[in-house]
Amino acid sequence: MKTAGKNLNQGSFGQGRAQWGKAFGRSLMASMVLVVGLAGSAQAAPAANPAVTESVAPTTAPAPAAAAPESITPVNPAPTIQPPETRGMDLSIWGMYQHADAVVKAVMIGLVLASIVTWTILFAKGSELLRAKRRLRREQLALAEARSLDEASELAQNFSPESVSAVLLNDAQNELELSAESNDNNGIKERTGFRLERRVAAYSRNMGRGNGFLATIGAISPFVGLFGTVWGIMNSFIGIAHSQTTNLAVVAPGIAEALLATAMGLVAAIPAVVIYNIFARVISGHRAQVGDVAAQVLLLQGRDLDLAATAEAKRSQHAHQLRAG
């Protein structure tokens, strides 16, 4: 009985060991298969990586080439306005005049005419004053040698028809003829002096003819030019508002045209003022020369009257002595 139980235990134990051995063998085989599979996958992984990089490289390589055009292309560039009329515009004086407004053109034409008048007066009046001064100087030297009014009148016959000295001598002779019946020598001298004074004043006014134009041109030309400038700048601002831009190429031509009017006003005014001052001094000196000639004529007349009065007094005294004797 014990032997049968022992045999039974040994048989069951042998079967258990056999089953355990089979299970252990299967697990060992599975472990070996797993280890072999992992080793194979580890060896295959490096070979697969180049393939992956080769498959990815063509897709990622063109990226910089695609990004380059995006950095070059500008994004929403600001528009630039270039009006066709400002391209190649003539900015010379004549070109600016042609492109100026009608009012500015009228101002420029008026200033040019004023400048022409100024220079015409300079040459005409300057030559007239120069001839008159030289002529009067010669006449003054000739009258200084005369000893009587009659002798001076004889010398005046050789003077120029435009001679003021001859006119003064004629006035003095005329007053003597008109006052021939008068015995008041002082009255004759006063009347002659008054006539000569009026003659000198009239001659001075005649010599100052043209200076009024110079004074007017010198006074108003800057303001006329300033008016043209203001008008031109107003038109420039209107053009800026219409073009809706402050581009210098659009603004500069209009402002240049406006400033040209002021420049022309100064060109007309400055010479006019200078010439006016020169003529004022020259005419003042010439008036003094004419006054000296009038004084010489009055001196000769007074001498003749005094000599005639003295001679008459001597004759009267001599006749009185003869009657007394």
C-alpha positions as CSV (number, residue, x, y, z in Angstrom):
1,M,0.0,0.0,0.0
2,K,2.8,2.3,1.0
3,T,4.7,1.1,-2.0
4,A,1.8,1.9,-4.3
5,G,1.4,5.4,-2.7
6,K,5.0,6.0,-3.0
7,N,4.9,4.9,-6.6
8,L,1.9,7.2,-7.1
9,N,3.7,10.1,-5.6
10,Q,6.8,9.5,-7.7
11,G,4.7,9.2,-10.9
12,S,2.9,12.4,-10.2
13,F,6.1,14.2,-9.3
14,G,7.6,12.9,-12.5
15,Q,4.7,14.1,-14.5
16,G,4.9,17.5,-12.8
17,R,8.6,17.8,-13.5
18,A,7.9,16.9,-17.1
19,Q,5.2,19.5,-17.4
20,W,7.4,22.1,-15.7
21,G,10.3,21.2,-18.0
22,K,8.1,21.7,-21.1
23,A,6.8,25.0,-19.8
24,F,10.3,26.1,-19.0
25,G,11.5,25.1,-22.4
26,R,8.7,26.9,-24.1
27,S,9.4,30.1,-22.1
28,L,13.1,29.8,-22.8
29,M,12.4,29.4,-26.6
30,A,10.1,32.4,-26.5
31,S,12.7,34.4,-24.7
32,M,15.4,33.4,-27.2
33,V,13.0,34.3,-30.1
34,L,12.3,37.7,-28.5
35,V,16.0,38.3,-27.9
36,V,16.8,37.4,-31.5
37,G,14.0,39.6,-32.8
38,L,15.2,42.6,-30.8
39,A,18.8,42.1,-32.0
40,G,17.6,41.9,-35.6
41,S,15.5,45.1,-35.2
42,A,18.5,46.8,-33.6
43,Q,20.7,45.9,-36.6
44,A,18.1,46.9,-39.1
45,A,17.5,50.3,-37.5
46,P,20.7,52.0,-38.7
47,A,20.0,50.9,-42.2
48,A,16.5,52.3,-42.0
49,N,17.7,55.8,-40.8
50,P,19.5,56.7,-44.0
51,A,16.5,55.7,-46.0
52,V,14.3,57.9,-43.8
53,T,16.7,60.9,-44.2
54,E,16.9,60.3,-47.9
55,S,13.1,60.3,-48.2
56,V,12.8,63.4,-46.0
57,A,15.7,65.3,-47.5
58,P,14.1,66.0,-50.9
59,T,11.1,67.5,-49.2
60,T,13.0,69.7,-46.8
61,A,15.9,70.9,-49.1
62,P,13.9,73.3,-51.3
63,A,12.6,75.2,-48.2
64,P,15.4,78.0,-48.4
65,A,14.8,78.5,-52.1
66,A,11.1,79.0,-51.5
67,A,11.8,81.5,-48.7
68,A,14.1,83.7,-50.7
69,P,11.5,85.3,-53.0
70,E,9.4,86.1,-50.0
71,S,12.2,88.3,-48.5
72,I,12.8,90.2,-51.8
73,T,9.2,91.0,-52.7
74,P,8.1,94.3,-51.1
75,V,4.9,94.4,-49.2
76,N,2.5,97.2,-50.1
77,P,5.0,99.8,-51.5
78,A,4.0,103.5,-50.9
79,P,2.8,105.1,-54.1
80,T,4.8,108.0,-55.6
81,I,3.0,110.7,-57.5
82,Q,5.0,112.2,-60.3
83,P,2.8,114.6,-62.3
84,P,3.8,114.6,-66.0
85,E,3.8,118.4,-66.1
86,T,6.7,118.6,-63.6
87,R,9.0,116.3,-65.4
88,G,11.6,118.2,-67.4
89,M,10.1,121.6,-66.5
90,D,12.1,124.6,-67.6
91,L,13.1,126.5,-64.5
92,S,14.9,129.3,-66.3
93,I,13.5,132.8,-66.0
94,W,11.8,132.6,-69.3
95,G,10.4,129.1,-68.6
96,M,9.1,130.2,-65.2
97,Y,7.4,133.2,-66.9
98,Q,5.7,131.0,-69.4
99,H,4.3,128.7,-66.7
100,A,3.2,131.6,-64.4
101,D,-0.3,132.6,-63.8
102,A,-1.9,135.4,-65.8
103,V,-1.9,137.8,-62.9
104,V,1.8,137.0,-62.1
105,K,2.6,137.5,-65.8
106,A,1.0,141.0,-65.7
107,V,3.0,141.9,-62.6
108,M,6.2,140.8,-64.3
109,I,5.5,142.7,-67.5
110,G,4.7,145.9,-65.5
111,L,7.9,145.5,-63.5
112,V,9.9,145.0,-66.7
113,L,8.4,148.2,-68.2
114,A,9.2,150.1,-65.0
115,S,12.8,148.9,-65.2
116,I,13.0,150.0,-68.9
117,V,11.6,153.5,-67.9
118,T,14.2,153.7,-65.1
119,W,17.2,153.0,-67.4
120,T,15.8,155.3,-70.1
121,I,15.6,158.1,-67.7
122,L,19.1,157.4,-66.5
123,F,20.6,157.7,-70.0
124,A,18.4,160.6,-71.2
125,K,18.5,162.7,-68.1
126,G,22.1,161.8,-67.3
127,S,23.3,163.0,-70.6
128,E,21.1,166.1,-70.4
129,L,22.5,167.1,-67.0
130,L,26.1,166.4,-68.0
131,R,25.7,168.7,-71.1
132,A,24.0,171.4,-69.0
133,K,26.6,171.4,-66.3
134,R,29.5,171.7,-68.8
135,R,27.7,174.4,-70.8
136,L,26.9,176.4,-67.7
137,R,30.4,176.2,-66.4
138,R,31.8,177.7,-69.6
139,E,29.1,180.4,-69.5
140,Q,29.9,181.2,-65.9
141,L,33.6,181.7,-66.7
142,A,32.7,184.0,-69.6
143,L,30.4,186.1,-67.6
144,A,33.0,186.5,-64.9
145,E,35.0,188.6,-67.4
146,A,32.1,191.0,-68.3
147,R,32.1,194.4,-66.7
148,S,28.6,195.5,-67.6
149,L,25.2,194.0,-68.4
150,D,25.5,195.1,-72.0
151,E,28.9,193.4,-72.4
152,A,27.5,190.2,-70.9
153,S,24.5,190.4,-73.3
154,E,27.0,190.6,-76.2
155,L,28.8,187.5,-74.9
156,A,25.5,185.7,-74.5
157,Q,24.9,185.9,-78.3
158,N,27.5,183.2,-78.7
159,F,25.9,181.0,-76.1
160,S,23.8,177.9,-77.0
161,P,20.0,178.5,-77.7
162,E,19.4,176.3,-74.6
163,S,21.6,178.5,-72.4
164,V,20.0,179.5,-69.1
165,S,22.5,182.3,-68.8
166,A,21.2,184.0,-71.9
167,V,17.6,183.7,-70.5
168,L,18.7,185.4,-67.2
169,L,20.4,188.2,-69.1
170,N,17.4,188.8,-71.2
171,D,15.2,189.0,-68.1
172,A,17.5,191.5,-66.5
173,Q,17.6,193.6,-69.7
174,N,13.8,193.4,-70.1
175,E,13.3,194.7,-66.5
176,L,15.6,197.6,-67.2
177,E,13.6,198.5,-70.3
178,L,10.3,198.3,-68.4
179,S,11.7,200.4,-65.6
180,A,13.4,203.0,-67.7
181,E,11.2,205.8,-66.4
182,S,11.8,204.8,-62.8
183,N,14.4,206.5,-60.6
184,D,14.1,203.9,-57.9
185,N,17.1,201.7,-58.4
186,N,16.4,199.6,-55.4
187,G,12.9,198.8,-56.7
188,I,14.4,197.8,-60.1
189,K,16.9,195.5,-58.3
190,E,14.2,193.9,-56.3
191,R,12.0,193.3,-59.3
192,T,14.9,191.9,-61.3
193,G,15.9,189.6,-58.4
194,F,12.3,188.3,-58.1
195,R,12.2,187.6,-61.8
196,L,15.5,185.8,-61.8
197,E,14.5,183.8,-58.8
198,R,11.4,182.6,-60.5
199,R,13.4,181.8,-63.6
200,V,15.8,179.7,-61.6
201,A,12.9,177.8,-59.9
202,A,11.3,177.1,-63.2
203,Y,14.6,175.8,-64.6
204,S,15.1,173.6,-61.6
205,R,11.7,172.1,-62.0
206,N,12.4,171.4,-65.6
207,M,15.7,169.8,-64.8
208,G,14.0,167.6,-62.1
209,R,11.6,166.3,-64.7
210,G,11.7,162.5,-64.6
211,N,12.7,162.2,-61.0
212,G,9.1,161.7,-60.0
213,F,8.9,158.5,-62.1
214,L,12.0,157.2,-60.4
215,A,10.6,158.0,-57.0
216,T,7.4,156.2,-57.8
217,I,9.1,153.2,-59.3
218,G,11.4,152.9,-56.4
219,A,8.6,153.1,-53.9
220,I,6.0,150.8,-55.3
221,S,8.0,148.2,-57.3
222,P,8.8,146.0,-54.2
223,F,5.1,146.0,-53.2
224,V,4.0,145.1,-56.7
225,G,6.5,142.3,-56.8
226,L,5.3,141.2,-53.3
227,F,1.7,141.1,-54.6
228,G,2.8,138.8,-57.5
229,T,4.6,136.6,-55.0
230,V,1.6,136.3,-52.7
231,W,-0.6,135.5,-55.6
232,G,1.8,132.9,-56.9
233,I,2.1,131.2,-53.5
234,M,-1.7,131.1,-53.2
235,N,-1.8,129.3,-56.5
236,S,0.9,126.9,-55.4
237,F,-1.1,126.0,-52.2
238,I,-4.2,125.4,-54.4
239,G,-2.1,123.1,-56.6
240,I,-0.9,121.2,-53.5
241,A,-4.5,120.8,-52.3
242,H,-5.6,119.5,-55.8
243,S,-2.6,117.1,-56.2
244,Q,-2.9,116.0,-52.5
245,T,0.9,115.8,-52.2
246,T,3.7,117.8,-50.7
247,N,6.3,116.5,-53.1
248,L,9.0,119.1,-53.7
249,A,8.8,118.5,-57.4
250,V,5.2,119.7,-57.4
251,V,5.6,122.6,-54.9
252,A,8.9,124.1,-56.0
253,P,8.0,125.4,-59.5
254,G,5.1,127.4,-58.3
255,I,7.0,128.9,-55.4
256,A,9.9,129.7,-57.7
257,E,7.6,131.6,-60.1
258,A,6.1,133.5,-57.2
259,L,9.6,134.5,-55.9
260,L,10.6,135.6,-59.3
261,A,8.0,138.4,-59.1
262,T,9.6,139.7,-55.9
263,A,13.1,139.5,-57.5
264,M,11.9,141.5,-60.5
265,G,10.3,144.1,-58.2
266,L,13.7,144.5,-56.4
267,V,15.5,144.7,-59.7
268,A,13.2,147.5,-60.8
269,A,13.2,149.3,-57.4
270,I,16.9,149.3,-56.4
271,P,18.3,151.0,-59.5
272,A,15.4,153.5,-59.5
273,V,16.2,154.6,-55.9
274,V,19.9,154.8,-56.5
275,I,19.4,156.8,-59.7
276,Y,16.9,159.1,-58.0
277,N,19.4,159.9,-55.2
278,I,22.2,160.6,-57.7
279,F,20.0,162.8,-59.8
280,A,18.8,164.7,-56.7
281,R,22.3,165.5,-55.8
282,V,23.3,166.5,-59.4
283,I,20.2,168.7,-59.8
284,S,20.8,170.3,-56.5
285,G,24.4,171.2,-57.5
286,H,23.2,172.4,-60.9
287,R,20.6,174.6,-59.3
288,A,23.3,176.2,-57.2
289,Q,25.3,176.9,-60.4
290,V,22.3,178.5,-62.0
291,G,21.8,180.6,-58.8
292,D,25.4,181.7,-59.1
293,V,24.8,182.9,-62.7
294,A,21.7,184.7,-61.6
295,A,23.7,186.4,-58.9
296,Q,26.3,187.5,-61.4
297,V,23.6,188.9,-63.7
298,L,22.0,190.8,-60.8
299,L,25.4,192.0,-59.8
300,L,26.1,193.4,-63.3
301,Q,22.7,195.1,-63.3
302,G,23.2,196.7,-59.9
303,R,26.6,197.9,-60.9
304,D,25.2,199.5,-64.1
305,L,22.4,201.2,-62.1
306,D,24.8,202.5,-59.5
307,L,27.2,203.7,-62.1
308,A,24.4,205.4,-64.0
309,A,23.1,207.0,-60.8
310,T,26.5,208.2,-59.9
311,A,27.1,209.6,-63.4
312,E,23.7,211.3,-63.2
313,A,24.5,212.7,-59.9
314,K,27.9,214.1,-61.1
315,R,26.2,215.7,-64.1
316,S,23.6,217.3,-61.9
317,Q,26.3,218.5,-59.6
318,H,28.3,219.9,-62.4
319,A,25.3,221.6,-63.9
320,H,24.5,223.1,-60.5
321,Q,28.0,224.4,-60.2
322,L,27.8,226.0,-63.6
323,R,24.5,227.7,-62.8
324,A,25.9,228.9,-59.4
325,G,29.1,230.2,-61.1
